[in-house]
Amino acid sequence: MENLTYIGLSQQMALSQLMDVTANNIANMNTPGFKSQNLMFKEYVNQTRQEGEKISQVQDYGSYRNLSQGTLTQTQNSLDAAIDGKGYFTVQTAQGIRYTRDGSFSLDSSGNIVTKSGDQVMGDGNSPLTVQQGAGHITINSDGSVSTELGTVGKLKLASFGDEQSLAPVGNNLFDAQGAPEQTVDKPHVMQGMIEGSNVQPITEMNRMVEISRMYQAAQHMIMTDHDDQRTMIQHLTQV
């Protein structure tokens, strides 16, 4: 396989991965609290058989999230909550503690505040937040404290992390801290009846998808042209 083909295939593999990430961003442009992702690439150089000649190729080696805050939208649902600033809601799942920016909460049959997936939302005391039976009005204050006309329910446990990029997405809009220590959110600001939207920019992502497609086609054309040149050369040599 010739050097030009190596370069073209390297580019196509990287573009394919970037297309997957871009498509996932577009698919989640309406997912509350979703943070858009992008890939990181590195160049590596290989020595060829010909002395002094090298091949420069590219490889994706990781991804990063855009941590900017999404637009806050009013929902009129008293159980919805948005974090204005840093922090994540703490959630108890079957796999352990997870974290999310998606504050689309509701009550289960036992009165526990839960996520859309039914996972329990945790309070400051590392215990589920349970609304009193028969309560008709729920209040979530800016510091995360939750109460009803029947009394105090508890306080939403908000966690922050020194390196948010280290949080691993695990599905259902949740993140695994992977052993990273929780940090207390200084002066939290929780907004009741609001939801943080995705920070995906649809037009930007669609333009990127078109650009990736064109670059992939250009790489494919380069590979096919190189193969045609080789075929023509071989045909001429066999006729000599």
C-alpha positions in Angstrom: 0.0 0.0 0.0 1.4 3.4 -1.0 2.0 6.3 1.3 -0.8 8.4 -0.2 -3.3 5.6 0.6 -2.0 5.5 4.2 -2.6 9.2 4.5 -6.0 9.1 3.0 -7.2 6.2 5.1 -5.9 7.9 8.3 -7.9 11.0 7.4 -11.0 9.0 6.7 -10.8 7.2 10.0 -10.5 10.4 11.9 -13.3 12.0 10.0 -15.6 9.0 10.6 -15.1 9.4 14.3 -15.7 13.2 14.1 -18.9 12.5 12.2 -20.2 10.2 14.9 -19.5 12.8 17.6 -21.2 15.6 15.5 -24.2 13.4 14.8 -24.6 12.6 18.5 -24.5 16.4 19.3 -27.3 17.0 16.8 -29.3 14.1 18.2 -29.1 15.7 21.7 -29.7 19.3 20.7 -33.0 19.2 22.7 -31.7 17.1 25.6 -31.8 19.1 28.9 -28.4 19.9 30.3 -26.5 18.2 27.4 -23.0 19.4 26.7 -21.7 19.3 23.1 -18.6 17.2 22.5 -15.7 17.4 20.1 -12.6 15.3 19.4 -8.9 15.9 20.0 -6.4 14.8 17.4 -2.7 14.2 17.3 -0.2 13.9 14.5 2.2 11.0 14.4 5.0 10.4 11.9 6.1 7.1 10.5 9.4 6.4 8.7 9.0 4.8 5.3 11.2 2.3 3.6 12.8 5.0 1.5 15.5 6.8 3.4 14.6 10.3 4.6 10.9 9.9 3.7 8.2 10.1 6.4 4.4 9.8 6.5 2.4 12.3 8.5 -0.9 10.8 9.8 -3.6 11.9 12.2 -5.3 10.0 15.0 -8.1 10.9 17.4 -7.1 10.3 21.0 -9.9 11.6 23.1 -12.9 13.9 23.4 -13.8 17.0 25.4 -17.1 18.6 26.3 -18.1 22.2 25.9 -18.9 23.1 29.5 -20.7 26.4 28.7 -24.1 26.7 30.2 -27.2 26.1 28.1 -30.1 28.4 27.9 -32.4 28.4 30.9 -36.1 27.9 30.0 -39.1 28.3 32.2 -41.4 25.2 32.4 -43.9 26.1 35.2 -43.3 22.6 36.6 -42.5 23.1 40.3 -40.3 20.0 40.4 -38.1 21.1 37.5 -34.8 22.7 38.6 -31.8 24.3 36.8 -28.4 25.0 38.2 -27.3 28.6 37.3 -23.5 28.2 37.4 -21.3 25.3 38.4 -22.4 22.0 39.9 -24.3 18.7 39.2 -27.3 17.1 40.7 -26.4 13.9 42.6 -28.4 10.8 41.6 -28.6 7.3 43.0 -28.7 4.6 40.3 -28.5 0.8 40.3 -24.8 1.2 39.3 -24.0 3.7 42.1 -23.9 7.5 42.5 -24.0 9.4 39.2 -24.3 13.1 38.3 -26.4 15.2 35.9 -27.2 18.7 34.8 -30.7 17.6 33.8 -33.2 18.8 36.4 -36.3 17.4 34.8 -37.6 15.8 38.0 -40.9 14.2 39.1 -42.3 12.2 42.0 -42.5 8.4 42.0 -45.2 6.4 43.8 -43.4 6.6 47.1 -43.0 10.4 46.9 -39.3 10.3 46.1 -38.0 13.0 43.8 -36.7 11.1 40.7 -35.1 11.7 37.3 -36.9 10.9 34.0 -35.2 7.4 34.3 -36.7 6.9 37.8 -33.4 7.3 39.6 -33.6 8.9 43.0 -32.3 12.5 43.5 -30.1 12.7 46.5 -30.1 15.2 49.3 -27.2 16.7 51.3 -27.4 13.8 53.8 -26.8 11.2 51.0 -30.4 10.1 51.3 -33.3 10.4 48.8 -35.5 13.4 48.9 -39.0 12.3 49.8 -42.0 14.6 49.7 -44.5 14.2 52.5 -47.7 12.3 51.5 -50.5 14.7 50.8 -48.3 17.7 50.2 -49.7 20.0 47.5 -47.1 22.7 47.0 -43.4 22.1 46.6 -40.8 24.9 46.9 -37.2 24.7 45.8 -35.1 27.7 47.0 -32.1 29.1 45.3 -29.7 27.3 47.8 -31.3 23.9 46.8 -33.4 23.5 49.9 -36.8 21.8 49.2 -39.9 22.2 51.3 -43.7 21.9 51.2 -46.6 23.4 53.2 -46.1 20.4 55.5 -42.5 21.1 56.3 -38.9 20.7 55.2 -38.0 17.9 52.7 -34.3 18.4 52.5 -31.7 20.0 50.4 -30.6 19.0 46.9 -27.0 17.7 47.0 -25.0 19.6 44.4 -21.4 18.5 43.6 -18.6 20.0 41.6 -15.3 18.6 40.4 -11.8 20.0 39.9 -11.7 18.5 36.4 -15.1 18.3 34.9 -13.7 16.8 31.7 -12.8 13.7 33.7 -16.5 12.8 34.2 -17.4 9.9 32.0 -20.8 9.9 30.2 -22.7 6.7 31.0 -26.1 7.2 29.3 -29.4 8.7 30.4 -27.7 12.1 30.6 -25.6 10.9 33.6 -21.9 11.1 34.4 -19.7 8.8 36.4 -17.0 10.6 38.5 -14.7 7.6 38.2 -13.4 8.1 41.7 -12.8 11.9 41.4 -13.6 13.5 44.8 -16.7 15.6 45.1 -16.3 19.3 45.9 -18.9 21.5 47.6 -20.6 24.1 45.3 -19.9 27.5 46.8 -23.0 29.7 46.8 -25.2 27.4 44.6 -28.0 29.0 42.6 -30.9 26.7 41.8 -33.8 28.0 39.9 -37.2 26.3 40.4 -39.5 25.7 37.4 -36.6 26.1 35.0 -34.7 23.7 32.8 -31.2 24.1 31.4 -31.2 23.4 27.7 -28.5 21.7 25.6 -25.6 24.0 24.6 -25.5 22.4 21.2 -25.5 25.0 18.4 -27.5 23.2 15.6 -26.4 25.4 12.7 -22.8 25.1 13.7 -23.1 21.3 14.0 -24.9 21.0 10.6 -22.2 23.1 8.9 -19.6 20.9 10.5 -21.3 17.8 9.3 -21.4 19.1 5.7 -17.7 20.0 5.9 -16.8 16.6 7.3 -18.7 14.9 4.5 -16.9 16.9 1.8 -13.5 16.3 3.4 -14.2 12.5 3.5 -15.2 12.5 -0.2 -12.1 14.4 -1.0 -9.9 11.8 0.8 -11.8 9.0 -1.0 -11.2 10.8 -4.4 -7.5 11.1 -3.5 -7.2 7.3 -2.7 -9.1 6.3 -5.9 -7.0 8.6 -8.1 -3.8 7.1 -6.6 -5.2 3.6 -7.2 -6.0 4.5 -10.8 -2.5 5.9 -11.3 -1.0 2.7 -10.0 -3.2 0.6 -12.2 -2.3 2.6 -15.3 1.4 2.3 -14.4 1.2 -1.4 -14.0 -0.6 -1.8 -17.3 2.0 0.3 -19.1 4.9 -1.7 -17.5 3.3 -5.1 -18.6 3.2 -3.9 -22.2 6.9 -3.0 -22.3 
